[in-house]
Amino acid sequence: MFDHVYIVIPAKNEAPRIGKVIEKSLALGYRNIVVINDGSHDDTAKIAGEHPVVVLNHLVNLGPGAATQTGIEYAVEDGAKVIVTIDADHQQFPEDIAKLVTELESQKVDVVIGSRFLNKENEIPFIRIVYNMIANVITFILTGLPVTDSQSGMKAFTADFAKKCRLHFNGFEFCVEFIRNIRLFKATYKEIPIRVIYTKETLSKGQNFATGFKMLAKLFKFI
């Protein structure tokens, strides 16, 4: 049922959490799982390698954009028809992968973005709401596309789109670049609600205002 679906999981220092994401995905029937160990200093690669998944290693940390692109390239070359990206920190739910794939295929769109902010039951910290609102405005200015969760790490898209949508940014700027590519290649897209859970550990990772300003400078310079 899911032989054509490849799950891409970029991971840096996620040893305490990566196993749960992999195990849940396997239990749901997904067999094509690609973990990109992005220069981790912990046992991320070792724990991932204890499962029947593909582990690709970056010898040094290149960033989430580079790790995502590495996984996408592998999936396309290995024959994927649909690619789903999901974060390694167990913030998102592998159970929602099927929703994204079903929406992608039933609506015949190129991209489906999983939005934390369309699910009113999610308990999202206020600072994340503010950050995302700012990011959404910047994304709209740079791409012209309205989205509710421009920084979402959970997306489903066709391999045909992936072949055209090469990511050039190594850092978190790739999230905006991905949406820009939707506009650039005249792709069709939808957003659907997904579930998330925040912990002390997940809140300490990811983006903040300092990285946001650096991301903004790089984006404006590029675009």
C-alpha positions in Angstrom: 0.0 0.0 0.0 2.8 2.4 0.9 5.6 1.0 -1.3 5.6 4.2 -3.4 5.9 6.5 -0.3 9.3 7.4 1.1 9.6 9.0 4.5 12.6 11.5 4.8 13.7 12.3 8.3 16.6 14.8 8.7 18.2 14.4 12.1 20.8 16.1 14.2 21.5 14.9 17.8 18.1 13.3 18.1 19.2 10.0 19.8 16.5 10.3 22.6 13.7 10.7 20.1 14.5 9.3 16.6 13.8 5.7 17.6 10.2 6.5 18.5 9.6 8.3 15.1 11.0 5.3 13.2 9.2 2.7 15.2 5.8 4.4 14.8 6.4 4.9 11.1 7.3 1.2 10.7 4.3 0.1 12.7 2.1 2.1 10.4 3.4 0.1 7.4 5.9 2.4 5.9 9.0 0.6 4.7 10.9 3.2 2.8 12.3 5.3 5.5 15.4 7.5 5.0 17.2 9.0 8.0 19.8 11.7 7.3 22.2 11.9 10.1 23.4 15.5 9.8 26.7 15.4 11.6 25.3 14.3 14.9 27.6 14.1 18.0 25.3 11.6 19.8 24.0 8.1 18.9 21.4 9.3 16.3 23.0 7.2 13.5 23.5 4.1 15.7 19.9 4.1 17.0 18.5 4.7 13.5 20.7 1.9 12.1 19.2 -0.6 14.6 16.0 -0.4 12.5 15.3 -1.5 8.9 15.8 1.9 7.5 18.3 3.7 5.2 20.7 5.9 7.1 22.7 8.5 5.2 25.5 10.3 7.0 26.8 13.8 6.7 30.3 13.7 8.2 29.8 17.3 9.3 26.7 19.3 10.1 25.4 20.9 6.9 22.0 22.1 8.2 18.4 21.0 7.9 18.0 22.2 4.3 21.0 20.2 3.1 19.9 17.1 5.0 16.4 17.3 3.5 17.8 17.7 0.0 20.1 14.6 0.6 17.1 12.6 1.6 14.9 13.8 -1.3 17.7 13.0 -3.8 18.0 9.4 -2.5 14.2 8.9 -2.5 13.9 10.1 -6.1 16.8 8.0 -7.3 15.4 4.9 -5.5 12.0 5.2 -7.3 9.8 7.1 -4.9 6.5 8.4 -6.3 5.6 10.4 -3.1 8.0 11.9 -0.6 7.0 12.9 3.0 9.3 14.9 5.2 8.9 14.7 9.0 10.9 16.0 11.9 13.1 13.7 13.9 12.2 15.2 17.3 8.8 13.4 17.7 7.1 16.8 17.7 4.8 15.6 14.8 2.8 12.4 14.6 3.7 9.7 12.0 0.0 8.8 12.1 -0.7 12.0 10.1 1.5 10.9 7.2 -1.5 9.0 5.7 -3.6 12.1 5.8 -1.1 14.1 3.8 -0.6 11.3 1.2 -4.3 10.8 0.9 -4.9 14.5 0.3 -2.1 14.7 -2.2 -3.4 11.8 -4.3 -7.1 12.4 -4.0 -6.9 16.1 -4.7 -4.2 15.5 -7.4 -2.0 18.4 -6.1 1.8 18.6 -6.2 2.3 19.5 -2.5 0.5 19.1 0.8 1.8 21.1 3.8 0.9 19.9 7.2 -0.1 23.0 9.3 0.1 23.1 13.0 -2.0 26.2 13.1 -5.0 24.8 11.3 -5.5 22.3 14.1 -7.2 24.3 16.9 -6.6 21.5 19.4 -2.8 21.9 19.3 -1.3 23.6 22.4 1.3 25.9 20.7 3.5 28.1 22.9 2.8 31.8 22.3 6.3 32.6 21.2 6.0 30.0 18.4 2.8 31.6 17.3 4.4 35.0 17.1 7.4 33.7 15.3 5.3 31.8 12.8 3.1 34.9 12.1 6.2 36.9 11.3 7.6 34.1 9.1 4.4 33.8 7.2 4.4 37.5 6.4 8.0 37.3 5.2 7.2 34.2 3.2 4.2 36.0 1.5 6.4 39.0 0.7 9.1 36.8 -0.9 6.9 34.3 -2.6 3.4 35.8 -3.0 1.8 32.6 -1.6 -0.4 32.7 1.5 0.3 29.8 4.0 -0.6 29.3 7.6 2.6 27.3 8.5 5.5 28.4 6.4 8.0 26.7 8.7 6.3 23.3 8.8 8.7 20.3 8.6 5.9 18.0 7.6 5.1 18.0 3.9 4.1 15.5 1.3 4.9 16.1 -2.4 5.2 14.2 -5.6 8.6 13.0 -6.9 7.9 14.9 -10.1 7.8 18.1 -8.1 10.9 17.1 -6.1 12.9 16.6 -9.3 12.3 20.3 -10.2 12.5 21.7 -6.6 16.1 21.4 -5.7 16.9 23.1 -2.4 19.9 25.4 -2.4 19.7 26.7 1.2 21.4 24.6 3.8 19.7 26.2 6.8 16.1 26.8 7.9 15.8 29.2 4.9 14.9 26.1 2.9 11.4 26.2 4.3 10.7 29.5 2.5 12.7 28.4 -0.6 10.5 25.3 -0.8 7.3 27.5 -0.9 9.0 29.8 -3.4 9.6 26.8 -5.6 5.8 26.1 -5.5 5.3 29.5 -7.0 8.3 29.3 -9.3 7.2 26.0 -10.9 3.5 26.8 -10.8 2.8 23.8 -8.6 -0.5 23.2 -6.9 -0.7 22.9 -3.1 -2.9 22.6 -0.1 -2.6 22.8 3.6 -4.2 20.5 6.0 -4.2 20.3 9.9 -1.7 18.1 11.7 -1.1 17.4 15.3 2.0 18.5 17.3 3.2 18.2 20.8 5.8 20.5 22.4 8.2 19.5 25.1 11.1 21.3 26.8 13.5 19.6 24.5 11.7 20.4 21.3 11.3 24.0 22.3 15.0 24.4 22.9 15.7 23.3 19.3 14.7 24.7 16.0 14.5 28.4 15.1 14.5 31.5 17.2 14.6 35.3 16.5 18.4 35.3 16.2 18.4 32.6 13.5 15.3 34.2 12.0 17.2 37.5 11.3 20.1 35.6 9.7 17.6 33.6 7.6 15.9 36.8 6.5 19.2 38.3 5.4 20.2 35.3 3.3 16.7 35.1 1.7 16.7 38.7 0.6 20.2 38.4 -0.8 19.3 35.3 -2.8 15.8 36.3 -4.0 
